[in-house]
């Protein structure tokens, strides 16, 4: 059986309230034996830890403030989460953090400040970053470039950009690109970008469930079991077997998330 890692799944959100246990079982039956849970805000910390307690060695927690959740209380939320990070060695990454200027640009400066602070967490703890970026490539690149000497590692989550953007992000040697269901969409430009610019050794698989379900489940709730469709599409793009995709992307995930290695 293949051995896959879903590097980004929101198993703890309300969309899974009725069947989170069944979703975990379906994932394992599909060959997805480890699932990494990104944090959204302070209120999601307990939900994530509950999932990880129920599924030790299968579900793994991250901690961080999602950029769309950065509001006028963001410093208080960051203080709460930093305290938890300092006292609990279970966290595998700082995430999901970053910059999102798609919906609202009025909180841009707060988002940049929150991102900077959490980059410092990653630097000080030697944990990887899981980075969300939407309509903010220039801001993201500028901040990351300023921290180039900090030996950061991590994942640029949900990459769906151009070959040129991929090349720019891969200039950060310690980072992988997170690839999900968007890869399978008929009009996606991502396959061409990957072939032109991204070696398989710089890719990790993710679902971002319950969002962005791959074909043939597009439009439905996504879940970790569906990552196999993305793996198959990736295999077709690179002209290798699904088993090879699983082997390489799992090794990549373990390289980034060293705490998930048993």
C-alpha positions as CSV (number, residue, x, y, z in Angstrom):
1,X,0.0,0.0,0.0
2,X,1.1,3.6,-0.7
3,X,2.1,5.8,2.3
4,X,1.0,9.4,1.9
5,X,1.0,12.4,4.1
6,X,-1.7,15.1,4.0
7,X,0.4,18.1,5.0
8,X,-2.6,20.4,5.4
9,X,-6.1,19.3,6.6
10,X,-8.6,21.2,8.7
11,X,-10.1,18.0,10.2
12,X,-11.3,19.9,13.3
13,X,-13.7,22.3,11.7
14,X,-17.5,22.1,11.9
15,X,-17.8,20.4,8.5
16,X,-16.4,17.3,10.1
17,X,-18.5,17.4,13.3
18,X,-20.6,14.4,12.3
19,X,-17.9,12.1,10.9
20,X,-14.4,13.2,11.7
21,X,-13.6,9.6,13.0
22,X,-14.9,8.1,9.8
23,X,-12.9,10.6,7.7
24,X,-9.7,9.6,9.5
25,X,-10.5,5.9,8.9
26,X,-11.2,6.6,5.2
27,X,-7.9,8.4,4.9
28,X,-5.9,5.6,6.5
29,X,-7.7,3.0,4.3
30,X,-6.6,5.1,1.3
31,X,-3.0,5.1,2.3
32,X,-2.9,8.5,4.1
33,X,-1.4,7.5,7.4
34,X,-0.4,11.0,8.7
35,X,-2.4,14.2,8.7
36,X,-1.0,17.6,9.7
37,X,-3.6,20.1,11.2
38,X,-2.9,23.8,10.6
39,X,-4.3,26.3,13.2
40,X,-6.7,29.1,12.4
41,X,-6.9,31.1,15.6
42,X,-6.7,30.7,19.3
43,X,-10.2,29.2,19.5
44,X,-9.1,26.3,17.2
45,X,-6.1,25.2,19.4
46,X,-8.2,23.0,21.7
47,X,-10.1,21.4,18.8
48,X,-6.8,20.5,17.1
49,X,-5.3,19.1,20.2
50,X,-8.4,17.0,20.8
51,X,-8.1,15.4,17.3
52,X,-4.4,14.8,17.9
53,X,-5.1,13.2,21.3
54,X,-7.6,10.9,19.7
55,X,-5.3,9.9,16.9
56,X,-1.7,10.0,18.2
57,X,0.9,9.3,15.5
58,X,-1.7,10.0,12.9
59,X,-2.8,13.6,13.5
60,X,-0.2,16.3,14.3
61,X,-0.9,19.9,15.5
62,X,0.4,23.2,14.2
63,X,-0.1,26.6,15.9
64,X,-0.5,30.0,14.4
65,X,-2.8,32.8,13.4
66,X,-4.3,32.6,9.9
67,X,-4.0,36.0,8.1
68,X,-7.8,36.4,7.5
69,X,-8.3,36.1,11.3
70,X,-6.0,39.0,12.1
71,X,-8.2,41.5,13.8
72,X,-8.0,44.2,16.5
73,X,-7.2,41.5,19.1
74,X,-4.4,39.9,17.1
75,X,-1.7,40.7,19.6
76,X,-3.7,39.1,22.4
77,X,-4.3,36.0,20.3
78,X,-0.6,35.8,19.4
79,X,0.4,36.2,23.1
80,X,-1.9,33.3,24.0
81,X,-0.6,31.0,21.2
82,X,3.0,31.9,21.9
83,X,2.6,30.9,25.5
84,X,1.2,27.5,24.4
85,X,3.9,27.0,21.9
86,X,6.5,27.7,24.6
87,X,5.1,25.1,27.0
88,X,4.1,22.3,24.6
89,X,6.7,20.4,22.5
90,X,4.0,18.6,20.4
91,X,3.6,21.3,17.8
92,X,5.2,20.4,14.5
93,X,5.0,23.8,12.8
94,X,4.0,27.4,12.9
95,X,1.0,27.6,10.7
96,X,-1.1,28.5,9.1
97,X,0.3,32.0,8.8
98,X,1.0,34.5,6.1
99,X,-0.7,37.3,4.1
100,X,-4.1,37.4,2.5
101,X,-5.1,40.6,0.7
102,X,-7.9,39.0,-1.5
103,X,-10.9,39.9,0.6
104,X,-9.7,42.9,2.7
105,X,-6.6,45.2,2.4
106,X,-7.6,47.4,5.4
107,X,-5.7,45.1,7.8
108,X,-2.6,44.8,5.7
109,X,-0.2,46.3,8.2
110,X,-1.6,44.1,11.0
111,X,-1.2,41.0,8.8
112,X,2.4,41.9,8.0
113,X,3.2,42.5,11.7
114,X,1.6,39.2,12.7
115,X,3.5,37.3,10.0
116,X,6.8,38.9,11.0
117,X,6.2,37.9,14.7
118,X,5.4,34.3,13.8
119,X,8.4,34.1,11.5
120,X,10.4,34.9,14.6
121,X,8.7,32.1,16.5
122,X,9.8,29.7,13.7
123,X,13.3,31.0,13.8
124,X,13.6,30.8,17.6
125,X,12.0,27.3,17.9
126,X,13.5,25.8,14.7
127,X,10.1,24.8,13.6
128,X,8.9,25.0,9.9
129,X,6.5,27.6,8.7
130,X,3.3,26.8,6.8
131,X,2.6,29.9,4.8
132,X,-0.7,31.1,3.2
133,X,-0.5,33.8,0.6
134,X,-3.2,35.2,-1.6
135,X,-3.0,38.4,-3.7
136,X,0.2,39.1,-1.7
137,X,3.1,37.6,-3.6
138,X,5.3,40.8,-3.6
139,X,4.7,41.3,0.2
140,X,5.4,37.7,0.9
141,X,8.6,37.6,-1.1
142,X,9.9,40.8,0.4
143,X,9.4,39.6,4.0
144,X,10.8,36.2,3.3
145,X,13.8,37.7,1.5
146,X,14.6,39.8,4.6
147,X,14.7,36.6,6.7
148,X,16.8,34.7,4.3
149,X,19.7,34.4,6.8
150,X,17.4,32.9,9.4
151,X,17.6,29.3,8.0
152,X,13.9,29.0,7.8
153,X,12.1,25.9,6.5
154,X,8.5,25.2,5.6
155,X,5.8,25.0,3.0
156,X,4.2,27.5,0.7
157,X,0.7,26.2,1.1
158,X,-1.8,25.8,-1.7
159,X,0.6,26.9,-4.4
160,X,-1.3,27.7,-7.6
161,X,0.9,30.3,-9.3
162,X,3.0,30.6,-12.4
163,X,6.3,29.0,-13.2
164,X,8.1,32.3,-12.5
165,X,6.5,32.5,-9.1
166,X,7.4,28.9,-8.4
167,X,11.1,29.6,-9.3
168,X,11.1,32.6,-7.0
169,X,9.7,30.7,-4.1
170,X,12.1,27.8,-4.7
171,X,14.9,30.2,-4.2
172,X,14.2,29.7,-0.5
173,X,16.1,26.4,-0.2
174,X,14.4,25.1,2.9
175,X,10.9,25.3,1.5
176,X,8.5,23.0,-0.5
177,X,5.4,23.9,-2.5
178,X,2.1,22.4,-1.2
179,X,0.0,21.0,-4.0
180,X,-3.6,20.1,-3.7
181,X,-6.8,19.5,-5.6
182,X,-6.5,22.6,-7.8
183,X,-4.0,20.6,-9.8
184,X,-6.8,18.3,-11.0
185,X,-9.0,21.1,-12.4
186,X,-9.5,21.1,-16.1
187,X,-8.6,24.7,-16.6
188,X,-5.8,24.7,-14.0
189,X,-2.5,26.3,-15.3
190,X,-0.6,24.6,-12.4
191,X,0.5,21.4,-14.3
192,X,2.4,23.5,-16.9
193,X,4.0,25.6,-14.2
194,X,5.2,22.5,-12.3
195,X,6.6,20.8,-15.4
196,X,8.5,24.0,-16.3
197,X,9.9,24.9,-12.9
198,X,9.4,22.5,-10.0
199,X,11.1,19.2,-9.4
200,X,9.1,16.5,-7.6
201,X,11.6,16.7,-4.8
202,X,10.2,20.1,-3.9
203,X,6.6,19.1,-3.6
204,X,4.4,18.0,-0.8
205,X,0.8,16.9,-1.1
206,X,-2.1,18.5,0.8
207,X,-5.9,18.7,0.7
208,X,-6.7,21.9,2.6
209,X,-9.9,19.9,3.4
210,X,-12.8,20.6,3.7
211,X,-11.9,23.0,0.8
212,X,-10.7,22.6,-2.8
213,X,-11.8,19.0,-3.4
214,X,-10.1,17.4,-6.4
215,X,-11.8,16.0,-9.4
216,X,-13.9,13.8,-9.3
217,X,-15.2,15.3,-6.0
218,X,-15.0,19.0,-7.0
219,X,-17.7,21.0,-5.4
220,X,-18.1,18.5,-2.5
221,X,-16.5,18.6,0.9
222,X,-12.9,17.6,0.6
223,X,-11.2,15.1,2.9
224,X,-7.8,13.5,3.3
225,X,-8.7,10.3,1.5
226,X,-9.1,12.3,-1.7
227,X,-5.4,13.2,-1.8
228,X,-4.9,10.1,-3.9
229,X,-6.5,11.8,-6.8
230,X,-4.0,14.6,-6.6
231,X,-1.2,12.0,-6.3
232,X,-2.4,10.3,-9.5
233,X,-2.5,13.6,-11.4
234,X,0.9,14.4,-10.2
235,X,2.2,11.0,-11.4
236,X,0.7,11.6,-14.8
237,X,2.3,15.0,-15.1
238,X,5.8,13.8,-14.2
239,X,5.5,10.4,-16.0
240,X,6.2,8.3,-12.9
241,X,4.1,5.8,-10.8
242,X,1.8,6.8,-8.0
243,X,4.1,4.8,-5.8
244,X,7.0,7.0,-6.7
245,X,5.0,10.1,-6.1
246,X,4.0,8.8,-2.7
247,X,7.6,7.8,-1.8
248,X,9.1,11.2,-2.8
249,X,6.4,13.5,-1.4
250,X,6.3,11.6,1.8
251,X,10.0,11.9,2.2
252,X,9.6,15.6,1.4
253,X,7.0,16.0,4.1
254,X,9.2,14.2,6.6
255,X,12.1,16.5,5.7
256,X,10.0,19.5,6.6
257,X,7.9,18.1,9.5
258,X,10.7,16.3,11.4
259,X,8.4,15.6,14.4
260,X,6.1,13.4,12.4
261,X,8.9,10.9,11.8
262,X,8.4,7.9,14.1
